[in-house]
Amino acid sequence: MSPEELAHHERFMQEALLEAAKAADLNEVPVGAVVVCDGEVIGRGYNSPITDHDPSAHAEVKALREAGRTIENYRLVDCDLYVTIEPCTMCAGAIVHGRVARVIYGATEPKAGVIESQKNIFKEPYFNHSVEVVAGVMAGPCIDIIQAFFKRRRNEKKAQKKAGEKPA
């Protein structure tokens, strides 16, 4: 990857990290995503399934929804999706159905990631769309925000338990 291409990817991954911080502020798992078309962000999203009472309210899905509304088309041909964490199966399906050209993600998700960690779902022969993948862009900061979140949550639960409260 050229220095220019890396700088381009880092610019938009930074935008995704800003979205992840919004999720953390809501006490949601801090994952953020942006959809980029022709060098402009056309969709943003952050995890909010708890807040929204919606199991599909993952960062990727929310960003894809907003992008579709922005361009008034559910097909996001020639668009890139930047996401801080490797997508899950649900999000990968939405990416394929939206015809996203490329997914650029930061950190792997060892338990539920389906692009690298568990398998590469985009390589399955039953899909009628191929998605290019760029992995590891700003992986350090993407890992840091997730680890800080879960460390804080563990500490909160320990403090609640010590105080005799039922952990949330």
C-alpha positions as CSV (number, residue, x, y, z in Angstrom):
1,M,0.0,0.0,0.0
2,S,1.4,3.4,-1.0
3,P,1.9,6.1,1.6
4,E,-0.9,8.1,-0.1
5,E,-3.3,5.2,0.0
6,L,-2.5,4.6,3.6
7,A,-3.1,8.2,4.5
8,H,-6.4,8.1,2.7
9,H,-7.5,5.0,4.6
10,E,-6.3,6.5,7.9
11,R,-8.3,9.7,7.3
12,F,-11.6,7.8,7.1
13,M,-10.7,5.2,9.8
14,Q,-10.3,8.2,12.1
15,E,-13.9,9.2,11.2
16,A,-15.0,5.6,12.1
17,L,-13.2,5.9,15.4
18,L,-15.1,9.1,16.2
19,E,-18.3,7.1,15.6
20,A,-17.0,4.4,17.9
21,A,-16.5,6.9,20.7
22,K,-20.2,7.9,20.4
23,A,-21.1,4.2,21.1
24,A,-18.7,4.2,24.1
25,D,-20.4,7.3,25.5
26,L,-23.7,5.4,25.4
27,N,-22.1,2.4,27.2
28,E,-22.4,0.4,23.9
29,V,-19.6,-1.7,22.5
30,P,-17.5,0.9,20.7
31,V,-17.6,0.1,17.1
32,G,-17.9,2.8,14.5
33,A,-18.3,2.9,10.7
34,V,-18.5,5.3,7.8
35,V,-19.4,4.8,4.1
36,V,-17.3,6.8,1.7
37,C,-18.1,7.5,-1.9
38,D,-16.0,9.7,-4.2
39,G,-13.9,10.8,-1.2
40,E,-16.9,12.0,0.9
41,V,-18.5,10.4,3.9
42,I,-22.1,9.6,2.9
43,G,-23.1,7.4,5.9
44,R,-22.1,7.1,9.5
45,G,-22.9,4.7,12.2
46,Y,-22.0,3.4,15.7
47,N,-23.2,0.4,17.7
48,S,-26.4,1.0,19.5
49,P,-28.4,-2.2,19.8
50,I,-29.0,-1.7,23.6
51,T,-30.0,2.0,23.3
52,D,-32.2,1.4,20.2
53,H,-33.6,-1.9,21.4
54,D,-32.6,-3.2,17.9
55,P,-30.4,-6.3,17.4
56,S,-29.5,-5.0,13.9
57,A,-28.2,-1.6,15.1
58,H,-24.6,-2.4,14.4
59,A,-22.3,0.4,13.2
60,E,-22.0,-1.1,9.7
61,V,-25.7,-1.5,9.2
62,K,-26.5,2.0,10.5
63,A,-23.8,3.5,8.2
64,L,-25.2,1.6,5.2
65,R,-28.7,2.7,5.9
66,E,-27.7,6.3,6.1
67,A,-25.6,6.0,2.9
68,G,-28.5,4.5,1.1
69,R,-30.8,7.4,2.2
70,T,-28.1,9.9,1.2
71,I,-27.8,8.6,-2.4
72,E,-31.4,7.4,-2.6
73,N,-30.3,3.9,-3.6
74,Y,-29.9,0.7,-1.6
75,R,-27.1,-0.3,-4.0
76,L,-23.8,1.3,-2.7
77,V,-21.8,0.5,-5.8
78,D,-18.3,2.1,-5.8
79,C,-18.6,2.9,-2.1
80,D,-16.2,1.9,0.6
81,L,-17.1,0.9,4.2
82,Y,-14.6,1.8,6.9
83,V,-15.2,0.0,10.2
84,T,-13.1,-0.2,13.3
85,I,-13.7,-3.9,13.9
86,E,-14.0,-6.9,11.5
87,P,-17.6,-7.3,10.6
88,C,-19.9,-10.1,11.9
89,T,-22.1,-12.4,9.7
90,M,-25.1,-10.0,9.8
91,C,-23.1,-7.0,8.7
92,A,-21.2,-9.0,6.0
93,G,-24.6,-10.0,4.6
94,A,-25.7,-6.4,4.5
95,I,-22.4,-5.4,2.8
96,V,-22.9,-8.0,0.1
97,H,-26.5,-7.1,-0.5
98,G,-25.6,-3.4,-0.6
99,R,-23.0,-4.1,-3.3
100,V,-20.3,-2.3,-1.3
101,A,-17.1,-2.3,-3.3
102,R,-14.6,-2.5,-0.5
103,V,-14.4,-3.0,3.3
104,I,-11.5,-1.4,5.2
105,Y,-11.4,-2.5,8.8
106,G,-9.1,-1.9,11.7
107,A,-8.9,-4.7,14.2
108,T,-9.9,-8.4,13.9
109,E,-12.7,-9.7,15.9
110,P,-11.6,-13.2,17.0
111,K,-15.0,-14.5,18.2
112,A,-17.4,-13.2,15.6
113,G,-15.4,-11.8,12.7
114,V,-16.2,-13.4,9.4
115,I,-13.7,-11.8,7.0
116,E,-10.5,-13.1,8.6
117,S,-10.9,-14.5,12.1
118,Q,-13.5,-17.3,11.6
119,K,-13.6,-17.4,7.8
120,N,-13.7,-15.2,4.8
121,I,-17.4,-15.1,4.0
122,F,-16.9,-12.8,1.1
123,K,-15.1,-15.7,-0.7
124,E,-18.2,-18.0,-0.5
125,P,-19.3,-19.1,-4.0
126,Y,-23.0,-18.6,-3.2
127,F,-22.7,-14.8,-3.1
128,N,-23.3,-12.9,-6.3
129,H,-21.1,-10.0,-5.4
130,S,-17.4,-9.8,-4.5
131,V,-16.1,-7.4,-1.9
132,E,-12.5,-6.3,-1.7
133,V,-11.0,-6.2,1.8
134,V,-8.2,-4.1,3.4
135,A,-7.4,-5.2,6.9
136,G,-5.4,-3.7,9.8
137,V,-5.8,0.0,9.1
138,M,-5.1,1.8,12.4
139,A,-5.5,-1.5,14.2
140,G,-3.8,-0.2,17.3
141,P,-6.3,2.6,18.1
142,C,-9.2,0.3,17.1
143,I,-8.1,-2.3,19.5
144,D,-7.4,0.3,22.2
145,I,-10.9,1.7,22.2
146,I,-12.4,-1.8,22.6
147,Q,-10.0,-2.9,25.3
148,A,-10.5,0.3,27.3
149,F,-14.3,-0.1,27.1
150,F,-14.2,-3.7,28.3
151,K,-11.6,-2.9,31.0
152,R,-13.9,-0.1,32.3
153,R,-16.9,-2.4,32.2
154,R,-15.1,-5.1,34.2
155,N,-14.0,-2.5,36.8
156,E,-17.5,-1.2,37.1
157,K,-18.9,-4.7,37.7
158,K,-16.2,-5.4,40.3
159,A,-17.0,-2.2,42.1
160,Q,-20.8,-3.0,42.0
161,K,-20.2,-6.4,43.3
162,K,-17.9,-5.1,46.1
163,A,-20.6,-2.6,47.0
164,G,-23.2,-5.4,47.2
165,E,-25.0,-4.1,44.2
166,K,-26.2,-6.4,41.4
167,P,-24.0,-5.7,38.3
168,A,-25.9,-4.2,35.4
